[in-house]
Amino acid sequence: MDPNPSPCGSGEALVSIDVHSTKTLMSSGHRYLDVRTAEEFQKGHPEKALNVPYMFFAPQGRVSNPNFVEEVTDLCRKDDFIIVGCQSGVRSLKAAEELLKAGFKNVKNMGGGYIAWLENGLEVKKKVDDLR
């Protein structure tokens, strides 16, 4: 656990956990929210991951998803235990802080992101119909 959790203005402090803690918590019912783009998600993700992009690729670069919190609220309750992950841990940190500010109670960030997940040899799911 991060000894220096970041304050988020909600009274809750954001905690970052490693990929092995994430896998253990997922097996006990925590939900994994992957905030990468749909294109990144389709290339591979942890089993049972939910995908709500925090940012989109646009001609001018990455732009924030203006409906991010609303889309997460459609999939998760504010008292669900949620672990937020992305490609390297930067977007997920920002996304997790935004969720805490929006009133989600049990949000953690997965440090290192999907890159660390792969580097640690953890199982991934890939979209099968991309193999045309």
N, C-alpha and C positions, 0 to 999 in steps of 0.2 A: 504494500500500500504506500501511497505517496505521503511522506511525512509532512509535506507542505500543501495541503489541499487548498484550492483557490476559492475564495468567497465569491458567491454568485448573486448576492443581493436578495436571495429568497430566504435567508436564514439557514439554508443548506450549504454545505461545503462540497465541492466536487472532488471526488476521489478517483484516481487513476489506478487501474489494476493491470497485471500482465496477462498474456494470452492463456497461460495455464490456469490462472484463477478464473478467467472468463469461461474457459471450457468446463471447469468444475461447476461454476455457478449456473451455466446453461443446463447442465445435466440435472440440476436441482430445481429447475423451473424459471430461472431468469430468462428474459427475452433479449435477443440480440438484434439491435437496430443498426443496420448498415446504412450509413449516410453517403456512400459513394454514388456516382451517377449510375443509371440503369445499365449503361454500356459496361462500366467497370464491374458491376454486380454480376452481370451475365457471364463474365469471364471466369468467375469463381467466387464462392462465399462460404462461410460456415453453414453447416446444416441448420435448417429451420430459421434462417435469418430473415428478418423483415427488411424491405428496402424502401427508404424514403430519402431521396437525394436532398442534401443540405445545400448543394450548389449545382448549377448546370453549366455545361460548356456552351459558350455563345461566341459569335464572331469577335466580340470585344474582350473575350477571356471568360473566366469563371464569374458567374453572377449568382447571387443568393436566391434560394427558392422562397418566394414571398409567402407561400402557403405551408411552409415546413411544419410549424407547430400544429396547425389545423389537420394536416395529413397524419401526423403522429397521433393526434387525439382520436382520429377515426379508427386507428389500429390498436391503441393502448389506452388503458385507464391511467389516471394520474397517480394511482397508488401501486401500479405494476412495478416490478423490479426489472429495470432496463439497463443493459450495457450497450453503450454507443461505440461503434467502431467505424473506421474509414480506411484509406489506403496506408497512411503512415502515422496517424494519430493527431493531426492538426485540425482537420475539419471536425472530427468527432469531439474534440475538446470544446470547440466553439458551439457545436450543436448541443452537446450535453449541458453546457452553461445556459444556453437559450431555453432548453426544456426545464431546467431548475427554476429559471426566472418566470416561466409560464405556469409554475405550480406543480410540476411533476416532483414526486417526493423521493423516489429511490432510483436515482440515475448515477451510473458510474461510467467512466471513460476507459476504453481499452487502449492502453499505451502501446505504441509501436504499430498499431493497425494491422491490416491484412498482410502487409509485408512481414511483420513479426510472426503472424499466424503461420504463413508459409515457411519461413525460416526455421520454425520449430517443428515442422513436419506434421502439423495438425490437419485433420481431414477436411476436405473441401468438397463442395457440390458445384458442378458446372452445368450450364444449360446444354442439354443433349441435342436439341434440334439446331444448334449452330454447326453441327458436323456434316453439312451438306456436301 
